[in-house]
Amino acid sequence: MSVRFAPGRIARITAPCFGVRQTVAALLLVLMLCPAVAAETALGWIDAIHGPQAAFTLSRGQDRVPLALFMPLFPGDMIEVHDPEASLVLGLGQDRLVEVTAQESPYGLAMVGQEPTLAGNLLDWAGSSFAALEQEEQASSMVSASSRAYGENVNLCPDLDRVDQLSAPLLEAQPLYLGAGERPLHLAWKGGYGPYAVTLVRNADSVTLLAAADLRSTSFSAEPLALEPGAYTLSIEDIGGLRVEALVSVVEPGALPLPLGPEAEELAVLPERVSGMIVAAHLAALASQGYGLEAFQRVAPLAEDEYQPAQVLARALACGSTSRTLAPLPPPRPVE
């Protein structure tokens, strides 16, 4: 499910000027004809942050606004990058990413754009959600979220691991739900002492779908499995016999609490990996209701593809901080 942008999609701004004449003219026409709509419409979002908060200034009118992943960007926003080693990646429309560095700043949002036709409702929610995740991670580990690795064979919560305990926050809620289909299984846990073993058994006929052994880290991705609706037993065990076991209910995808109606329409105008991240974060906010494992399945491939927001969410799910940090999606904003 990971999505890679085609080569050249991330474009550096080559001059401090703000855009081409056609873009300026089109934006001015929108502002003249639909000022109320333009004022509420997000031109883009912050897709990645490479550097500390102090390296950037985002000015919105007379205010200085702290940066956060997925924060919506609006006409009139002005971005400055103060550190030559730092950069921001901005999402501007369906398939355009722009990297802004100190050399090209200040960078004004009023003069760029293929703008997504959305009111910013989902991006507002995603921005506040990921700001909370970053704060939670830094408070608990004192390590910058943007600098920590993610991937198979990486211990996602090394500062929280205790070899005398084995736990898997992904599996703590009961019941747990996964969508049916031919799909990989992504897992993470903490503590214990490797090597580890993971098994997945279909309860109806006691068929073992997965039996992985000699796992040396606390994260694991299995090859695609044929997951049919029904009950399964998933277990993780370390070399000393510590064991975590959970009952997993595989359900039809339509039974999952995915965004519908206006929310789905808003998601449709965003790039696939951004909309996928928002859906995963929504499911992560419902982890206490059993949907954290499904959220992890959706975010892990993007995290392995080095997508920074996905890495933040994957670590939060693996380490067990999403339920107290995230709130579910808000109701859709009415369109006038």
C-alpha positions in Angstrom: 0.0 0.0 0.0 3.0 2.3 0.2 2.9 5.1 -2.4 6.1 6.5 -3.9 6.0 9.8 -5.8 7.5 9.7 -9.2 11.1 11.0 -9.6 11.1 14.8 -9.7 7.9 15.3 -7.7 9.7 16.9 -4.9 10.8 20.2 -6.4 13.1 22.8 -4.7 12.1 26.4 -5.0 14.8 27.9 -7.2 14.3 31.5 -6.4 12.7 33.6 -3.6 10.1 34.8 -6.0 6.7 33.2 -5.4 5.4 31.7 -8.7 4.6 32.2 -12.3 2.3 34.8 -13.8 -0.4 32.3 -14.7 -0.6 31.0 -11.1 -0.8 34.5 -9.7 -3.5 35.5 -12.1 -5.6 32.4 -11.3 -5.2 32.9 -7.6 -6.2 36.6 -7.8 -9.2 35.7 -9.8 -10.3 33.2 -7.1 -9.7 35.7 -4.4 -11.8 38.3 -6.2 -14.7 36.1 -7.1 -14.8 33.8 -4.0 -13.1 35.6 -1.1 -15.0 33.7 1.6 -14.2 30.3 0.1 -10.6 31.2 -0.6 -10.1 32.4 3.0 -11.2 29.0 4.3 -9.6 26.8 1.7 -6.3 25.1 2.5 -3.6 25.5 -0.2 -1.6 22.6 1.1 -0.1 21.1 4.2 3.3 20.4 5.9 4.3 17.0 4.7 7.7 16.6 6.5 9.8 18.6 8.9 13.5 18.2 8.8 14.9 20.2 11.7 14.0 21.6 15.1 11.1 24.1 15.6 13.6 26.9 16.2 14.8 26.5 12.6 11.5 27.7 11.2 9.0 30.5 11.4 5.5 30.3 10.0 3.8 33.7 10.1 0.0 33.8 9.7 -1.1 37.5 9.7 0.3 38.9 12.9 0.7 35.5 14.6 3.6 33.0 14.7 2.3 29.5 14.4 4.2 26.4 15.7 4.7 23.8 13.0 3.2 20.3 12.9 3.0 17.5 10.4 -0.2 17.9 8.3 -0.8 21.4 9.5 -3.0 23.0 6.8 -1.4 26.0 5.0 -3.5 29.0 3.9 -3.2 31.9 1.5 -1.0 34.6 3.1 1.1 32.1 5.2 4.8 33.0 5.1 7.5 30.4 5.8 11.1 31.2 6.8 13.8 28.6 7.3 16.7 29.9 9.4 19.0 26.9 9.6 20.9 26.0 6.4 20.7 22.3 7.4 16.9 22.4 7.9 14.1 22.1 5.4 10.3 21.7 5.1 8.4 19.6 2.6 5.0 21.1 1.6 2.2 19.3 -0.1 0.5 21.5 -2.7 -2.2 19.6 -4.4 -2.6 16.0 -5.5 0.9 15.3 -6.7 3.2 18.2 -6.0 5.7 18.3 -3.2 7.9 21.4 -2.6 11.0 21.5 -0.4 11.7 24.9 1.1 15.2 25.5 2.5 17.0 28.5 4.0 18.3 29.5 0.6 14.8 30.0 -0.9 13.0 31.5 2.1 10.9 33.5 2.8 8.3 31.5 1.0 4.8 32.8 0.6 1.8 30.6 0.2 -0.3 33.3 -1.4 1.5 32.8 -4.6 1.6 29.0 -5.1 -0.8 26.5 -5.7 -2.8 23.9 -7.2 -5.1 24.0 -4.3 -7.0 21.0 -3.0 -10.7 21.8 -2.9 -11.2 21.1 0.8 -12.1 23.3 3.8 -9.2 22.1 5.8 -11.3 20.1 8.3 -9.4 16.9 8.0 -6.0 18.7 7.8 -6.9 20.7 10.9 -7.6 17.5 12.8 -4.5 15.7 11.4 -2.2 18.7 12.2 -3.4 18.9 15.9 -3.2 15.1 16.2 0.4 14.8 15.0 1.5 17.8 17.1 0.2 15.9 20.1 2.0 12.7 19.0 5.3 14.5 18.6 4.9 16.1 22.0 4.1 12.8 23.6 7.0 11.1 22.0 9.5 13.8 22.9 8.2 14.0 26.5 8.5 10.2 27.0 11.8 9.6 25.3 13.5 13.0 24.9 14.4 11.9 21.4 13.2 13.9 18.4 10.5 12.1 16.5 12.0 13.2 13.2 15.3 11.6 14.0 14.2 8.1 15.1 14.3 5.1 12.8 11.5 2.9 11.8 11.5 -0.4 10.0 11.7 -4.2 10.3 14.5 -5.3 12.6 14.3 -2.1 14.6 13.3 -1.9 18.3 10.7 0.9 18.1 10.6 1.5 21.9 14.2 0.8 23.0 13.9 3.3 26.0 10.7 1.5 27.2 11.9 -2.1 26.7 12.3 -4.3 29.8 13.6 -7.8 29.3 11.7 -9.1 32.3 8.4 -8.1 30.7 6.8 -8.7 27.3 4.0 -6.5 26.1 2.3 -5.6 22.9 0.2 -2.4 23.0 -1.1 -3.3 19.6 -2.8 -6.3 21.0 -4.1 -5.0 24.4 -7.6 -4.0 23.4 -10.2 -6.8 23.2 -11.7 -7.7 20.9 -9.2 -6.8 18.1 -10.4 -6.2 14.6 -8.6 -6.7 11.2 -10.0 -6.3 7.7 -10.3 -9.5 5.7 -8.3 -10.1 2.5 -4.9 -11.2 1.2 -2.6 -8.9 3.1 0.7 -8.8 5.0 0.7 -8.8 8.8 2.7 -6.1 10.5 3.5 -6.4 14.2 5.5 -4.7 16.9 6.0 -5.3 20.7 8.3 -4.3 23.4 10.3 -6.0 26.1 11.3 -9.6 26.5 14.5 -11.2 25.2 15.0 -12.4 21.7 14.9 -14.3 19.6 11.1 -14.2 19.4 8.4 -16.3 17.8 5.1 -15.2 16.3 2.1 -17.5 15.4 -1.3 -16.9 14.0 -3.9 -19.7 14.2 -7.4 -19.8 12.6 -9.6 -20.9 15.4 -12.3 -22.5 13.3 -10.1 -25.3 12.0 -6.9 -24.9 14.1 -4.9 -24.1 10.9 -1.6 -22.3 11.5 -1.4 -19.5 9.0 1.8 -18.0 10.4 4.7 -19.6 12.3 7.7 -17.3 12.4 10.7 -18.0 14.6 14.2 -16.7 15.4 13.1 -13.1 15.2 15.8 -10.8 16.5 14.0 -7.5 16.9 10.6 -6.3 18.3 9.1 -5.6 14.9 8.1 -8.0 12.2 6.3 -8.0 8.8 4.9 -11.3 7.4 4.3 -12.1 3.8 0.6 -11.7 2.7 -1.8 -14.1 4.4 -5.3 -15.1 3.3 -7.3 -13.7 6.1 -10.9 -14.8 5.9 -13.6 -13.5 8.3 -13.6 -15.3 11.6 -11.7 -15.6 14.9 -7.9 -16.1 15.1 -5.4 -16.4 17.9 -2.2 -14.3 17.6 0.7 -15.0 19.9 4.2 -13.5 20.5 6.7 -15.4 22.7 10.3 -14.7 23.7 13.1 -17.1 24.2 12.5 -17.2 28.0 8.8 -18.2 27.6 7.2 -14.8 28.2 4.1 -14.8 26.0 1.5 -12.4 24.8 -1.7 -13.8 23.2 -4.7 -12.1 21.7 -8.0 -13.0 20.0 -8.3 -11.3 16.6 -11.6 -10.9 14.8 -11.2 -10.7 11.1 -14.2 -8.8 9.6 -15.2 -7.6 6.2 -13.6 -4.3 5.3 -17.0 -2.6 5.2 -17.4 -3.3 8.9 -14.4 -1.2 9.8 -15.2 2.4 11.0 -13.8 4.2 8.0 -14.7 7.7 7.0 -17.8 8.0 4.9 -19.8 10.7 3.1 -18.4 14.2 3.2 -15.2 13.0 5.0 -14.5 10.5 2.3 -15.0 13.2 -0.3 -12.5 15.4 1.5 -10.0 12.6 1.6 -10.4 11.9 -2.2 -8.8 15.3 -3.1 -5.6 14.5 -1.1 -2.7 12.3 -2.3 -3.2 8.7 -1.5 -0.5 8.4 1.1 -1.9 11.5 2.9 -5.5 10.3 2.9 -4.2 6.9 4.0 -2.4 8.5 6.9 -5.5 10.3 8.0 -7.5 7.1 7.9 -4.8 5.3 9.9 -4.7 8.0 12.5 -8.5 7.9 12.8 -8.3 4.2 13.4 -5.5 4.7 15.9 -7.7 7.1 17.8 -10.1 4.1 18.2 -7.4 1.8 19.5 -9.1 1.3 22.8 -12.1 0.0 20.8 -10.0 -2.6 19.0 -8.8 -0.8 15.8 -5.2 -0.1 16.7 -3.9 -3.3 15.0 -5.8 -2.4 11.8 -4.3 1.2 12.0 -0.8 -0.3 12.2 -1.4 -2.5 9.1 -2.2 0.7 7.2 0.7 2.8 8.5 3.5 0.3 8.6 4.2 0.1 4.9 4.3 3.9 4.7 6.7 4.0 7.6 8.9 1.5 6.0 8.9 3.7 2.9 10.4 6.5 5.2 7.3 8.7 5.2 7.9 10.8 8.3 4.3 11.2 9.5 3.8 7.4 9.2 7.0 6.8 11.2 5.6 9.0 14.0 2.2 7.2 14.1 3.8 3.7 13.8 6.0 4.3 16.8 3.1 5.8 18.8 1.0 2.7 18.1 3.8 0.3 18.9 4.6 2.0 22.1 1.0 2.5 23.2 0.6 6.2 23.3 -2.2 6.8 20.8 -5.3 6.1 22.9 -4.5 8.9 25.4 -3.2 11.3 22.7 -5.5 11.1 19.7 -9.2 12.0 19.3 -11.4 10.5 16.5 -12.1 12.5 13.4 -14.4 15.5 14.0 -17.8 15.7 12.2 -17.6 17.2 8.7 -17.5 21.0 8.5 -20.7 22.2 6.8 -20.3 23.5 3.3 -22.2 26.7 2.6 
